[in-house]
Amino acid sequence: MGRPRKFKSAKALAEAWETYKDWCSSQKVLTHDFSAKNSEFVSKELKRSVTCTIEGFCVWAGVARSKFYETYAADERFRDIVTRMKEECEVDARMKFELGVIDTRLAPLWMSRHGYSTKSEAVPAGVQEDDPITKSLKEAAHALTQAD
């Protein structure tokens, strides 16, 4: 017999997820800067956000990631909230890139976690079939040269 579930219901997991997202959005960071005006160093506590991840949630909640997927993702009663969590992680990362919160140079690393790729599809070499408009134009041009 395994350990009891940390989250007894999908509702409890959803509530914990919302609390975790709030926690991610309200991290405090102490920053230091030099004020040339006052010729002194100034420190200030700023509110910053970190990107939400399933891994971060597991650490925050005290659940091993492997156990999270075994226990909750595999259980039909929790499947919807786990899917929503994954989708919200992807949207959170995309929004933070678009808003400039995360350095865009990290985009390939972060977005590859959600199935995105920077690789472009290779176009096969050789003769390619014309699209319908180009094909029609070529046929019309050929018909005109035949008529002359």
OpenMM code with the backbone's topology and positions (N, CA, C; nanometers):
from openmm import Vec3, app, unit

residues = "MET GLY ARG PRO ARG LYS PHE LYS SER ALA LYS ALA LEU ALA GLU ALA TRP GLU THR TYR LYS ASP TRP CYS SER SER GLN LYS VAL LEU THR HIS ASP PHE SER ALA LYS ASN SER GLU PHE VAL SER LYS GLU LEU LYS ARG SER VAL THR CYS THR ILE GLU GLY PHE CYS VAL TRP ALA GLY VAL ALA ARG SER LYS PHE TYR GLU THR TYR ALA ALA ASP GLU ARG PHE ARG ASP ILE VAL THR ARG MET LYS GLU GLU CYS GLU VAL ASP ALA ARG MET LYS PHE GLU LEU GLY VAL ILE ASP THR ARG LEU ALA PRO LEU TRP MET SER ARG HIS GLY TYR SER THR LYS SER GLU ALA VAL PRO ALA GLY VAL GLN GLU ASP ASP PRO ILE THR LYS SER LEU LYS GLU ALA ALA HIS ALA LEU THR GLN ALA ASP".split()
positions = [
    Vec3(0.0843, -0.1172, 0.0000),
    Vec3(0.0000, 0.0000, 0.0000),
    Vec3(0.0894, 0.1243, 0.0000),
    Vec3(0.0615, 0.2168, -0.0915),
    Vec3(0.1419, 0.3372, -0.1048),
    Vec3(0.0997, 0.4456, -0.0081),
    Vec3(0.1686, 0.5561, -0.0197),
    Vec3(0.1371, 0.6717, 0.0643),
    Vec3(0.0017, 0.7287, 0.0236),
    Vec3(-0.0673, 0.7910, 0.1176),
    Vec3(-0.1958, 0.8522, 0.0817),
    Vec3(-0.1740, 0.9713, -0.0113),
    Vec3(-0.2747, 0.9988, -0.0910),
    Vec3(-0.2660, 1.1105, -0.1853),
    Vec3(-0.2603, 1.2430, -0.1113),
    Vec3(-0.1770, 1.3312, -0.1623),
    Vec3(-0.1683, 1.4652, -0.1048),
    Vec3(-0.2958, 1.5434, -0.1366),
    Vec3(-0.3484, 1.5240, -0.2572),
    Vec3(-0.4711, 1.5907, -0.3006),
    Vec3(-0.5799, 1.4846, -0.3137),
    Vec3(-0.6806, 1.4955, -0.2305),
    Vec3(-0.7857, 1.3927, -0.2245),
    Vec3(-0.8859, 1.4037, -0.3383),
    Vec3(-0.8979, 1.5235, -0.3980),
    Vec3(-0.9951, 1.5430, -0.5052),
    Vec3(-0.9354, 1.6340, -0.6121),
    Vec3(-1.0007, 1.6349, -0.7283),
    Vec3(-0.9576, 1.7234, -0.8366),
    Vec3(-0.9724, 1.8690, -0.7937),
    Vec3(-1.0740, 1.8979, -0.7155),
    Vec3(-1.0951, 2.0338, -0.6665),
    Vec3(-0.9778, 2.0784, -0.5778),
    Vec3(-0.9315, 1.9891, -0.4903),
    Vec3(-0.8182, 2.0214, -0.4025),
    Vec3(-0.6919, 2.0459, -0.4848),
    Vec3(-0.6713, 1.9666, -0.5888),
    Vec3(-0.5553, 1.9860, -0.6769),
    Vec3(-0.5676, 2.1189, -0.7506),
    Vec3(-0.6867, 2.1513, -0.7993),
    Vec3(-0.7090, 2.2768, -0.8711),
    Vec3(-0.6841, 2.3966, -0.7791),
    Vec3(-0.7275, 2.3885, -0.6550),
    Vec3(-0.7055, 2.4974, -0.5596),
    Vec3(-0.5570, 2.5148, -0.5294),
    Vec3(-0.4861, 2.4033, -0.5149),
    Vec3(-0.3421, 2.4096, -0.4905),
    Vec3(-0.2707, 2.4700, -0.6119),
    Vec3(-0.3149, 2.4345, -0.7317),
    Vec3(-0.2566, 2.4884, -0.8539),
    Vec3(-0.2750, 2.6405, -0.8589),
    Vec3(-0.3929, 2.6894, -0.8246),
    Vec3(-0.4188, 2.8342, -0.8239),
    Vec3(-0.3292, 2.9048, -0.7220),
    Vec3(-0.3115, 2.8439, -0.6053),
    Vec3(-0.2250, 2.9017, -0.5027),
    Vec3(-0.0802, 2.9059, -0.5511),
    Vec3(-0.0370, 2.7994, -0.6172),
    Vec3(0.0983, 2.7946, -0.6733),
    Vec3(0.1183, 2.9040, -0.7779),
    Vec3(0.0196, 2.9237, -0.8665),
    Vec3(0.0319, 3.0280, -0.9688),
    Vec3(0.0428, 3.1663, -0.9037),
    Vec3(-0.0346, 3.1885, -0.7984),
    Vec3(-0.0243, 3.3162, -0.7254),
    Vec3(0.1153, 3.3322, -0.6658),
    Vec3(0.1687, 3.2234, -0.6105),
    Vec3(0.3033, 3.2250, -0.5533),
    Vec3(0.4067, 3.2593, -0.6612),
    Vec3(0.3910, 3.1989, -0.7798),
    Vec3(0.4845, 3.2265, -0.8905),
    Vec3(0.4780, 3.3730, -0.9337),
    Vec3(0.3609, 3.4313, -0.9267),
    Vec3(0.3420, 3.5689, -0.9721),
    Vec3(0.3873, 3.6732, -0.8716),
    Vec3(0.4177, 3.6319, -0.7503),
    Vec3(0.4481, 3.7322, -0.6477),
    Vec3(0.5784, 3.7059, -0.5735),
    Vec3(0.6801, 3.6642, -0.6465),
    Vec3(0.8109, 3.6446, -0.5847),
    Vec3(0.8743, 3.7799, -0.5545),
    Vec3(0.9449, 3.7889, -0.4446),
    Vec3(1.0133, 3.9123, -0.4057),
    Vec3(1.1619, 3.8970, -0.4363),
    Vec3(1.2191, 4.0020, -0.4982),
    Vec3(1.3601, 4.0029, -0.5334),
    Vec3(1.4215, 4.1310, -0.4788),
    Vec3(1.5326, 4.1174, -0.4078),
    Vec3(1.6021, 4.2339, -0.3553),
    Vec3(1.7028, 4.2794, -0.4601),
    Vec3(1.6888, 4.4038, -0.5058),
    Vec3(1.7793, 4.4577, -0.6074),
    Vec3(1.8617, 4.5707, -0.5472),
    Vec3(1.9786, 4.5904, -0.6027),
    Vec3(2.0697, 4.6952, -0.5568),
    Vec3(2.1118, 4.7783, -0.6772),
    Vec3(2.1220, 4.9071, -0.6578),
    Vec3(2.1649, 4.9974, -0.7640),
    Vec3(2.2362, 5.1169, -0.7003),
    Vec3(2.3121, 5.1856, -0.7803),
    Vec3(2.3828, 5.3039, -0.7312),
    Vec3(2.3076, 5.4282, -0.7753),
    Vec3(2.2751, 5.5148, -0.6830),
    Vec3(2.2083, 5.6410, -0.7122),
    Vec3(2.3151, 5.7488, -0.7283),
    Vec3(2.3337, 5.7936, -0.8522),
    Vec3(2.4324, 5.8988, -0.8784),
    Vec3(2.3882, 6.0304, -0.8153),
    Vec3(2.2597, 6.0511, -0.8088),
    Vec3(2.2048, 6.1747, -0.7518),
    Vec3(2.2429, 6.1887, -0.6044),
    Vec3(2.2285, 6.0788, -0.5287),
    Vec3(2.2574, 6.0815, -0.3853),
    Vec3(2.3941, 6.0238, -0.3514),
    Vec3(2.4661, 5.9765, -0.4519),
    Vec3(2.5975, 5.9139, -0.4325),
    Vec3(2.5943, 5.8040, -0.3271),
    Vec3(2.4962, 5.7139, -0.3419),
    Vec3(2.4848, 5.6015, -0.2481),
    Vec3(2.4200, 5.4816, -0.3166),
    Vec3(2.4426, 5.3668, -0.2573),
    Vec3(2.3776, 5.2467, -0.3066),
    Vec3(2.2364, 5.2397, -0.2497),
    Vec3(2.1429, 5.1989, -0.3343),
    Vec3(2.0028, 5.1897, -0.2940),
    Vec3(1.9573, 5.0453, -0.3138),
    Vec3(1.8871, 4.9939, -0.2161),
    Vec3(1.8308, 4.8584, -0.2256),
    Vec3(1.6793, 4.8694, -0.2246),
    Vec3(1.6167, 4.7853, -0.3026),
    Vec3(1.4713, 4.7858, -0.3082),
    Vec3(1.4216, 4.6448, -0.3331),
    Vec3(1.3116, 4.6102, -0.2683),
    Vec3(1.2494, 4.4805, -0.2897),
    Vec3(1.1435, 4.4958, -0.3987),
    Vec3(1.1565, 4.4174, -0.5043),
    Vec3(1.0644, 4.4241, -0.6178),
    Vec3(0.9860, 4.2939, -0.6293),
    Vec3(0.8651, 4.3053, -0.6795),
    Vec3(0.7817, 4.1881, -0.7044),
    Vec3(0.8116, 4.1395, -0.8465),
    Vec3(0.8460, 4.0148, -0.8604),
    Vec3(0.8759, 3.9534, -0.9901),
    Vec3(0.7967, 3.8238, -1.0025),
    Vec3(0.7863, 3.7766, -1.1256),
    Vec3(0.7177, 3.6494, -1.1454),
    Vec3(0.8143, 3.5471, -1.2028),
    Vec3(0.7872, 3.4226, -1.1727),
    Vec3(0.8614, 3.3118, -1.2320),
    Vec3(0.7624, 3.2300, -1.3143),
    Vec3(0.8136, 3.1562, -1.4082),
    Vec3(0.7289, 3.0775, -1.4959),
    Vec3(0.6736, 2.9560, -1.4226),
    Vec3(0.5455, 2.9327, -1.4418),
    Vec3(0.4792, 2.8160, -1.3809),
    Vec3(0.5172, 2.6902, -1.4579),
    Vec3(0.5533, 2.5859, -1.3839),
    Vec3(0.5822, 2.4565, -1.4442),
    Vec3(0.5245, 2.3462, -1.3565),
    Vec3(0.5008, 2.2322, -1.4164),
    Vec3(0.4544, 2.1165, -1.3386),
    Vec3(0.5635, 2.0778, -1.2386),
    Vec3(0.6895, 2.0837, -1.2821),
    Vec3(0.8006, 2.0485, -1.1946),
    Vec3(0.8066, 2.1426, -1.0743),
    Vec3(0.7896, 2.2714, -1.1011),
    Vec3(0.7893, 2.3696, -0.9932),
    Vec3(0.6740, 2.3465, -0.8974),
    Vec3(0.5578, 2.3122, -0.9529),
    Vec3(0.4420, 2.2826, -0.8686),
    Vec3(0.4710, 2.1635, -0.7782),
    Vec3(0.5319, 2.0603, -0.8353),
    Vec3(0.5623, 1.9399, -0.7563),
    Vec3(0.6564, 1.9730, -0.6405),
    Vec3(0.7595, 2.0526, -0.6662),
    Vec3(0.8514, 2.0930, -0.5595),
    Vec3(0.7766, 2.1766, -0.4561),
    Vec3(0.6986, 2.2716, -0.5031),
    Vec3(0.6218, 2.3595, -0.4150),
    Vec3(0.5250, 2.2797, -0.3266),
    Vec3(0.4611, 2.1783, -0.3856),
    Vec3(0.3615, 2.0991, -0.3130),
    Vec3(0.4226, 1.9831, -0.2350),
    Vec3(0.5501, 1.9539, -0.2585),
    Vec3(0.6142, 1.8430, -0.1883),
    Vec3(0.5766, 1.7068, -0.2427),
    Vec3(0.5590, 1.7001, -0.3753),
    Vec3(0.5223, 1.5743, -0.4419),
    Vec3(0.6291, 1.5443, -0.5459),
    Vec3(0.6774, 1.4217, -0.5502),
    Vec3(0.7739, 1.3835, -0.6533),
    Vec3(0.7050, 1.3899, -0.7902),
    Vec3(0.7763, 1.4422, -0.8890),
    Vec3(0.7179, 1.4550, -1.0229),
    Vec3(0.6688, 1.3213, -1.0763),
    Vec3(0.7484, 1.2162, -1.0601),
    Vec3(0.7069, 1.0849, -1.1107),
    Vec3(0.5792, 1.0377, -1.0416),
    Vec3(0.5696, 1.0622, -0.9117),
    Vec3(0.4484, 1.0231, -0.8380),
    Vec3(0.3288, 1.1077, -0.8807),
    Vec3(0.3537, 1.2351, -0.9117),
    Vec3(0.2458, 1.3222, -0.9579),
    Vec3(0.1838, 1.2632, -1.0839),
    Vec3(0.2687, 1.2262, -1.1808),
    Vec3(0.2164, 1.1722, -1.3064),
    Vec3(0.1523, 1.0339, -1.2856),
    Vec3(0.2129, 0.9515, -1.2025),
    Vec3(0.1550, 0.8188, -1.1745),
    Vec3(0.0205, 0.8304, -1.1034),
    Vec3(0.0153, 0.9189, -1.0053),
    Vec3(-0.1015, 0.9276, -0.9183),
    Vec3(-0.2137, 1.0100, -0.9792),
    Vec3(-0.1818, 1.1256, -1.0357),
    Vec3(-0.2864, 1.2174, -1.0797),
    Vec3(-0.3111, 1.2150, -1.2306),
    Vec3(-0.2056, 1.2202, -1.3105),
    Vec3(-0.2249, 1.2237, -1.4559),
    Vec3(-0.2856, 1.0941, -1.5074),
    Vec3(-0.2558, 0.9836, -1.4418),
    Vec3(-0.3076, 0.8548, -1.4866),
    Vec3(-0.4498, 0.8285, -1.4371),
    Vec3(-0.4982, 0.9073, -1.3423),
    Vec3(-0.6308, 0.8881, -1.2832),
    Vec3(-0.7325, 0.9724, -1.3603),
    Vec3(-0.8344, 0.9072, -1.4123),
    Vec3(-0.9358, 0.9753, -1.4924),
    Vec3(-1.0034, 1.0897, -1.4169),
    Vec3(-1.0164, 1.0796, -1.2862),
    Vec3(-1.0811, 1.1843, -1.2063),
    Vec3(-0.9985, 1.3122, -1.2036),
    Vec3(-0.8675, 1.3021, -1.2243),
    Vec3(-0.7778, 1.4172, -1.2186),
    Vec3(-0.7295, 1.4612, -1.3565),
    Vec3(-0.7653, 1.3853, -1.4592),
    Vec3(-0.7106, 1.4092, -1.5928),
    Vec3(-0.7373, 1.5501, -1.6445),
    Vec3(-0.8577, 1.6020, -1.6231),
    Vec3(-0.8902, 1.7359, -1.6742),
    Vec3(-0.8046, 1.8444, -1.6101),
    Vec3(-0.7889, 1.8406, -1.4790),
    Vec3(-0.7094, 1.9441, -1.4119),
    Vec3(-0.5615, 1.9310, -1.4499),
    Vec3(-0.5110, 1.8090, -1.4652),
    Vec3(-0.3706, 1.7917, -1.5052),
    Vec3(-0.3494, 1.8464, -1.6468),
    Vec3(-0.4455, 1.8205, -1.7360),
    Vec3(-0.4369, 1.8751, -1.8718),
    Vec3(-0.4401, 2.0269, -1.8676),
    Vec3(-0.5289, 2.0833, -1.7870),
    Vec3(-0.5362, 2.2291, -1.7750),
    Vec3(-0.4058, 2.2863, -1.7199),
    Vec3(-0.3457, 2.2167, -1.6247),
    Vec3(-0.2187, 2.2627, -1.5679),
    Vec3(-0.1113, 2.2692, -1.6766),
    Vec3(-0.1034, 2.1646, -1.7588),
    Vec3(-0.0049, 2.1621, -1.8672),
    Vec3(-0.0289, 2.2764, -1.9652),
    Vec3(-0.1559, 2.2967, -2.0019),
    Vec3(-0.1890, 2.4027, -2.0963),
    Vec3(-0.1580, 2.5400, -2.0384),
    Vec3(-0.1873, 2.5597, -1.9107),
    Vec3(-0.1588, 2.6883, -1.8480),
    Vec3(-0.0089, 2.7141, -1.8373),
    Vec3(0.0700, 2.6087, -1.8201),
    Vec3(0.2163, 2.6247, -1.8193),
    Vec3(0.2642, 2.6756, -1.9554),
    Vec3(0.2114, 2.6170, -2.0625),
    Vec3(0.2497, 2.6592, -2.1972),
    Vec3(0.2100, 2.8041, -2.2219),
    Vec3(0.0868, 2.8400, -2.1880),
    Vec3(0.0390, 2.9770, -2.2088),
    Vec3(0.1191, 3.0751, -2.1244),
    Vec3(0.1494, 3.0379, -2.0011),
    Vec3(0.2275, 3.1235, -1.9126),
    Vec3(0.3649, 3.1536, -1.9737),
    Vec3(0.4320, 3.0502, -2.0238),
    Vec3(0.5640, 3.0693, -2.0848),
    Vec3(0.5534, 3.1577, -2.2101),
    Vec3(0.4550, 3.1308, -2.2948),
    Vec3(0.4381, 3.2113, -2.4165),
    Vec3(0.4111, 3.3567, -2.3836),
    Vec3(0.3240, 3.3819, -2.2866),
    Vec3(0.2925, 3.5194, -2.2482),
    Vec3(0.4163, 3.5912, -2.1957),
    Vec3(0.4965, 3.5208, -2.1170),
    Vec3(0.6154, 3.5844, -2.0595),
    Vec3(0.7198, 3.6155, -2.1668),
    Vec3(0.7257, 3.5366, -2.2724),
    Vec3(0.8140, 3.5700, -2.3845),
    Vec3(0.7602, 3.6906, -2.4589),
    Vec3(0.6301, 3.6894, -2.4863),
    Vec3(0.5706, 3.7985, -2.5625),
    Vec3(0.5759, 3.9306, -2.4864),
    Vec3(0.5699, 3.9253, -2.3550),
    Vec3(0.5759, 4.0469, -2.2738),
    Vec3(0.7190, 4.0860, -2.2380),
    Vec3(0.8168, 4.0031, -2.2750),
    Vec3(0.9563, 4.0339, -2.2485),
    Vec3(1.0015, 4.0027, -2.1067),
    Vec3(0.9223, 3.9261, -2.0332),
    Vec3(0.9611, 3.8880, -1.8973),
    Vec3(1.0763, 3.7881, -1.9024),
    Vec3(1.0717, 3.6979, -1.9998),
    Vec3(1.1779, 3.5989, -2.0201),
    Vec3(1.2560, 3.6387, -2.1445),
    Vec3(1.3880, 3.6324, -2.1357),
    Vec3(1.4754, 3.6647, -2.2481),
    Vec3(1.4402, 3.5762, -2.3673),
    Vec3(1.4181, 3.6377, -2.4825),
    Vec3(1.3775, 3.5624, -2.6017),
    Vec3(1.4831, 3.4625, -2.6479),
    Vec3(1.6092, 3.4816, -2.6062),
    Vec3(1.7128, 3.3839, -2.6428),
    Vec3(1.6867, 3.2492, -2.5778),
    Vec3(1.6044, 3.2478, -2.4727),
    Vec3(1.5708, 3.1227, -2.4049),
    Vec3(1.4465, 3.0561, -2.4632),
    Vec3(1.3831, 3.1202, -2.5597),
    Vec3(1.2589, 3.0671, -2.6170),
    Vec3(1.2720, 2.9233, -2.6674),
    Vec3(1.3759, 2.8895, -2.7440),
    Vec3(1.3845, 2.7507, -2.7912),
    Vec3(1.3886, 2.6493, -2.6756),
    Vec3(1.4616, 2.6825, -2.5714),
    Vec3(1.4714, 2.5932, -2.4568),
    Vec3(1.3364, 2.5756, -2.3884),
    Vec3(1.2708, 2.6872, -2.3566),
    Vec3(1.1436, 2.6809, -2.2855),
    Vec3(1.0334, 2.6211, -2.3708),
    Vec3(1.0213, 2.6655, -2.4946),
    Vec3(0.9084, 2.6231, -2.5763),
    Vec3(0.9242, 2.4807, -2.6282),
    Vec3(1.0463, 2.4282, -2.6306),
    Vec3(1.0639, 2.2882, -2.6704),
    Vec3(0.9959, 2.1958, -2.5700),
    Vec3(0.9788, 2.2424, -2.4466),
    Vec3(0.9082, 2.1644, -2.3449),
    Vec3(0.7620, 2.1436, -2.3817),
    Vec3(0.7096, 2.2301, -2.4693),
    Vec3(0.5681, 2.2246, -2.5055),
    Vec3(0.5477, 2.1786, -2.6496),
    Vec3(0.6500, 2.1182, -2.7088),
    Vec3(0.6363, 2.0613, -2.8423),
    Vec3(0.6711, 2.1545, -2.9566),
    Vec3(0.7177, 2.2752, -2.9273),
    Vec3(0.7565, 2.3680, -3.0328),
    Vec3(0.9004, 2.3397, -3.0724),
    Vec3(0.9344, 2.3754, -3.1964),
    Vec3(1.0691, 2.3521, -3.2449),
    Vec3(1.1146, 2.4706, -3.3285),
    Vec3(1.2450, 2.4940, -3.3302),
    Vec3(1.3001, 2.5992, -3.4151),
    Vec3(1.3458, 2.5428, -3.5486),
    Vec3(1.3388, 2.4125, -3.5640),
    Vec3(1.3800, 2.3512, -3.6899),
    Vec3(1.2727, 2.3750, -3.7948),
    Vec3(1.3165, 2.4110, -3.9146),
    Vec3(1.2216, 2.4281, -4.0240),
    Vec3(1.2154, 2.2981, -4.1031),
    Vec3(1.1031, 2.2784, -4.1682),
    Vec3(1.0873, 2.1568, -4.2471),
    Vec3(1.1724, 2.1664, -4.3724),
    Vec3(1.2387, 2.0592, -4.4029),
    Vec3(1.3219, 2.0560, -4.5230),
    Vec3(1.2328, 2.0437, -4.6457),
    Vec3(1.2612, 2.1252, -4.7465),
    Vec3(1.1873, 2.1184, -4.8717),
    Vec3(1.2626, 2.0224, -4.9623),
    Vec3(1.1942, 1.9203, -5.0138),
    Vec3(1.2647, 1.8235, -5.0980),
    Vec3(1.3179, 1.8890, -5.2249),
    Vec3(1.4379, 1.8489, -5.2604),
    Vec3(1.5009, 1.9022, -5.3810),
    Vec3(1.4370, 1.8386, -5.5036),
    Vec3(1.4522, 1.9045, -5.6149),
    Vec3(1.3986, 1.8499, -5.7384),
    Vec3(1.2790, 1.9300, -5.7866),
    Vec3(1.2073, 1.8724, -5.8816),
    Vec3(1.0927, 1.9392, -5.9414),
    Vec3(0.9769, 1.9398, -5.8430),
    Vec3(0.9195, 2.0566, -5.8261),
    Vec3(0.8045, 2.0692, -5.7391),
    Vec3(0.6825, 2.1029, -5.8233),
    Vec3(0.5699, 2.0544, -5.7809),
    Vec3(0.4460, 2.0811, -5.8532),
    Vec3(0.4038, 2.2252, -5.8289),
    Vec3(0.3565, 2.2917, -5.9343),
    Vec3(0.3111, 2.4297, -5.9235),
    Vec3(0.1790, 2.4358, -5.8475),
    Vec3(0.1589, 2.5493, -5.7815),
    Vec3(0.0303, 2.5704, -5.7161),
    Vec3(-0.0742, 2.5948, -5.8249),
    Vec3(-0.2041, 2.5880, -5.7963),
    Vec3(-0.3086, 2.5993, -5.8995),
    Vec3(-0.3042, 2.7291, -5.9800),
    Vec3(-0.2721, 2.8417, -5.9176),
    Vec3(-0.2686, 2.9695, -5.9904),
    Vec3(-0.1529, 2.9708, -6.0890),
    Vec3(-0.0340, 2.9302, -6.0435),
    Vec3(0.0826, 2.9264, -6.1318),
    Vec3(0.0570, 2.8296, -6.2467),
    Vec3(-0.0035, 2.7169, -6.2181),
    Vec3(-0.0341, 2.6163, -6.3203),
    Vec3(-0.1278, 2.6753, -6.4266),
    Vec3(-0.2313, 2.7485, -6.3814),
    Vec3(-0.3264, 2.8102, -6.4756),
    Vec3(-0.2580, 2.9145, -6.5629),
    Vec3(-0.1715, 2.9964, -6.5021),
    Vec3(-0.1003, 3.0984, -6.5794),
    Vec3(-0.0093, 3.0361, -6.6847),
    Vec3(0.0588, 2.9286, -6.6459),
    Vec3(0.1470, 2.8619, -6.7419),
    Vec3(0.0657, 2.8018, -6.8562),
    Vec3(-0.0504, 2.7429, -6.8246),
    Vec3(-0.1358, 2.6855, -6.9297),
    Vec3(-0.1872, 2.7937, -7.0236),
    Vec3(-0.2262, 2.9091, -6.9661),
    Vec3(-0.2762, 3.0195, -7.0487),
    Vec3(-0.1654, 3.0720, -7.1390),
    Vec3(-0.0438, 3.0858, -7.0847),
    Vec3(0.0690, 3.1336, -7.1640),
    Vec3(0.1008, 3.0342, -7.2746),
    Vec3(0.0960, 2.9068, -7.2431),
    Vec3(0.1220, 2.8039, -7.3452),
    Vec3(0.0166, 2.8059, -7.4551),
    Vec3(-0.1099, 2.8287, -7.4151),
    Vec3(-0.2201, 2.8334, -7.5120),
    Vec3(-0.2007, 2.9537, -7.6056),
    Vec3(-0.1552, 3.0669, -7.5518),
    Vec3(-0.1324, 3.1855, -7.6341),
    Vec3(-0.0197, 3.1629, -7.7333),
    Vec3(0.0866, 3.0971, -7.6913),
    Vec3(0.1987, 3.0720, -7.7834),
    Vec3(0.1588, 2.9716, -7.8907),
    Vec3(0.0689, 2.8795, -7.8621),
    Vec3(0.0223, 2.7819, -7.9592),
    Vec3(-0.0702, 2.8485, -8.0629),
    Vec3(-0.1436, 2.9517, -8.0184),
    Vec3(-0.2372, 3.0200, -8.1072),
    Vec3(-0.1646, 3.1057, -8.2101),
    Vec3(-0.0462, 3.1526, -8.1773),
    Vec3(0.0289, 3.2386, -8.2711),
    Vec3(0.0827, 3.1635, -8.3840),
] * unit.nanometer
topology = app.Topology()
chain = topology.addChain("A")
for resn in residues:
    res = topology.addResidue(resn, chain)
    for name in ("N", "CA", "C"):
        topology.addAtom(name, app.Element.getBySymbol(name[0]), res)
